[in-house]
Amino acid sequence: MTKFIPGASLLVVLLALFNSSYTYSIEVKITIGEWQPFIGKKLPGYGVVPHIITEIFSKYDIQVVYGFYPWSRSYKYVQQGEWHASAIWGKTEERAKDCYFSDVVYSGESVLFFLKDRPLAWSADRESLYKLKNITIGLSRGSAKGELLKKAEQQGLIKYTIGADKVSTFRMLLAKRFDALDENKAVGLNIMYTQLTKQQRSQIRYTQNYEQWNYYLIFSKKIDKNIEFLALFNKGLEEIKKTGEYDKFWKDFERGKFSSGEVP
């Protein structure tokens, strides 16, 4: 059984181990599932999220082996200790019984996209809901409504128009079929840079985020070595955030670098 070593001491031991002159052949096996546009079997580097994870582990000469499975099976393999880890998941009490959670890998931000010539006066707080009165908000089919806006809908302040998919809802926004589009910020920017022209993008603005979800790399508690992998991953994640690499990866994503399409 791996003994617990406090914070800084553990990292010193691990870094000495993984960076010694001896040649190690180390693999970490991570299950993932399709989650466009962040993760995909046909995306460059399997998408921005796996790319970030791979970059972090590569700093310690650790090779990442990915396995694509349905999400339920991905979790089961980690829960049972058949795979080291899975990316990426929200934190719940139930999952915390089976897994260690890394530091935050990705924070999903929900915003409202709107047209420059139809400005939206909203500061994304509860009192400002009343500024949204009598407006219509677009939402792509299958997308969840944010709690704040769901409450506004229940109060009769706003109403929704549902689009067939995420790209078509942006085209509906440009056609002024509704007043604002409810979408994940990173997803929306990625669509703008990969599916819209520069002239179309110039017409669109977005609010500050009104809701946020955090996602993590989860490690099976049934694998002793995962305590070491977790510590190294968190250290590497902290470093790329400090150096600006992390922000650059997400800027590249927004501009289509990790998309199967080309930036127009």
GITAMO-V985374 format. One record per run of one state. SS is the DSSP state (2 for helix, 1 for strand, 0 for the rest). FROM is the first residue (numbers start at 0). TO is the last residue. If there is no record, write none. Layout:
SS_FROM_TO, SS_FROM_TO
This chain:
0_0_5, 2_6_17, 0_18_24, 1_25_31, 0_32_33, 1_34_34, 0_35_37, 1_38_38, 0_39_42, 2_43_45, 0_46_46, 2_47_57, 0_58_60, 1_61_67, 0_68_69, 2_70_78, 0_79_83, 1_84_88, 0_89_91, 2_92_95, 0_96_97, 1_98_114, 0_115_125, 2_126_131, 0_132_133, 1_134_139, 0_140_145, 2_146_153, 0_154_156, 1_157_162, 0_163_164, 2_165_173, 0_174_178, 1_179_183, 2_184_194, 0_195_196, 2_197_200, 0_201_202, 1_203_205, 0_206_209, 1_210_219, 0_220_224, 2_225_242, 0_243_243, 2_244_253, 0_254_263
